[in-house]
Amino acid sequence: MRRRPVALGPLEAMEKGSPRNQHTRLCFLASLSAFFWILLLYFHFVVLATSPTIEDSVASQPVKLESPFVNVDSIPAPVTDPPAEKEKPSPVKPVKDMAGEKLVAYPFMRALRTLENKSDPCGGRYIYVHKLPPRFNEDMLKECRSLSLWTNMCKFTSNEGLGPPLENVEGVFENTGWYATNQFAVDVIFSNRMKQYECLTNDSSIAAAIFVPFYAGFDIARYLWGYNISTRDAASLDLVDWLMKRPEWGIMGGKDHFLVAGRITWDFRRLSDEESDWGNKLLFLPAARNMSMLVVESSPWNANDFGIPYPTYFHPAKDEEVFVWQDRMRKLERKWLFSFAGAPRPGNPKSIRGQIINQCRNSKVCKLLECDFGESKCHSPSSIMQMFQSSLFCLQPQGDSYTRRSAFDSMLAGCIPVFFHPGSAYTQYTWHLPKNYTTYSVFIPEDDIRKRNVSIEERLNQISPEQVKIMRETVIKLIPRLVYADPRSKLETLRDAFDVAVQAVIDKVTRLRRNIIQGRTEYDNFVEENSWKYDLLDEGQREVGGHEWDPFFSKPKDEQRDQSAEAAKNSWKNEQRDQ
């Protein structure tokens, strides 16, 4: 009888298995060993290599410059004391987190984080003001007689830059809030208004923007006639040298800095170093190109200047003064269809002023206030404002340059402005005026007058009385944002021209900072020569194309600039005739 083989257990089967089973076991062990070594190498070269060192972790933290004046986590009080010196922040090293995303902590991160503090009414609105040496501002006021070749500016720099009070003899104004303000006094008015700004800080690390209180307009006014280019440029070069040595400049290379000049941009854009060329070269200096300069007339082809309103005669100290004036302008009876205050420009063959004056003379519904050298009602604020108050429409052709103070005086009187060039308002004051210009003004292209002899009276009569009433109400509602409040006080619920401009600068800097963090630009394929077009874009638009106003700005830029510089020179000559 044959014995049956004894069955083997699983372990014995493995030990006594066939060569095939032994081969499988060896492969399994080899794979397990390989996996272990791969895992070890991955941990050493990938995980440990991407983990930040202690030094890198410290460097990746945002720069915090603690201030004894402002606590970012609490509601701070406005401060105006001179800032303490700070060391220049060291460069921040980029690091990667575990997900492999690049994290960069910029020196301005602390300023952006103030926006998140909902309990802080100044969050995202702080302004740091440079404490400039007095040669850049106050010393100029001490030498006020030298600020203009024809005008004694001393009286116009009184009352914080508002000038002497206006007497309300004819009942044209109100009894308070009205001053004989010079049209080029914005430098000192704006700087004095800044002293009343509710969100000043001595801690530049939380500032949304940095203000440079340089009286650029007064500076160039001293030296425009009879001085060489070295003298004209001296203060500008001195200023940028001073600024670039400050730690605040290194944060963004000056792109968070802004200054104000109460003159047209062409006074600061000398094209060459020829002694015969006009103005200085402040706005062409590399450092100044990074800053934002607020001027009463900006360049349509440059990106570093922005238009703000000319000063008017009205500087309210409280909201009620504005409300009373607006109500009065609503109730006025206006007997003239349209009016014009100004002088012809016989030396400028492209000016349409002569034709406008002729049309007004020949019309029974137009009021004309002719201006000339010497004694003239054009120099009387009461005569000018009285005419505007009695008119439905006020004609605002170009002067020697694109813009006129008269446009703001007329809107202050509740008069609907009529413009003949888009550079007179629509591409200039995009911060202060509605983008839809048809809501508050009438546009008649210059060529309609120059070449087609279009009747202004007929064109204005085509607008229905109902539409005129709607447009006038829009103009009257704009008044608060077109005037500069008394620097010695503060409006409570209304925003004046200063408030609008400061907020616009803050918004501009904030967008730039966020774009830097996101690694993007605000516009696609930005072309500086098309700067005027970008200001007209709606929110979210990133590119510009053809525009109906291209013919107004399409001449070669150098030719335009030459003409603008000549216009700036002529504006000084005609300053005493009309505004």
Secondary structure, 3 states (H helix, E strand, C coil): CCCCCCCCCHHHHHHCCCHHHHHHHHHHHHHHHHHHHHHHHHHHHHHHHHCCCHHHHHHCCCCCCCCCCCCCCCCCCCCCCCCCCCCCCCCCCCEECCCCCEECCCCCHHHHHHHHCCCCCCCCCCEEECCCCHHHCHHHHHCHHHCCCCCCCCHHHCHHHCCCECCCCCCCCCCCCEECCCCCCHHHHHHHHHCCCCCEECCHHHCCEEECCCCHHHHHHHHCCCCCHHHHHHHHHHHHHHHHCCHHHHHHCCCCEEEEEEEEHHHHCCCCCCCCCCCCCHHHCHHHHHCEEEEEECCCCCCCEEECCCCCCECCCCHHHHHHHHHHHHHCCCCEEEEEEECCCCCCCCCCHHHHHHHHHCCCCEEEEECCCCCCHHHCHHHHHHHHHCEEEEEECCCCCCCCCHHHHHHHCCCEEEECCHHHCCCCCCCCCCCCHHHCCEECCHHHHHCCCCCHHHHHHCCCHHHHHHHHHHHHHHHHHHCCCCCCCCCCCCCCHHHHHHHHHHHHHHHHHHHHHHCCCCCCCCCHHHHHHHCCCCCCCCCCCCCCCHHHHCCCHHHHHHHHHHHHHHHHHCCCCCC
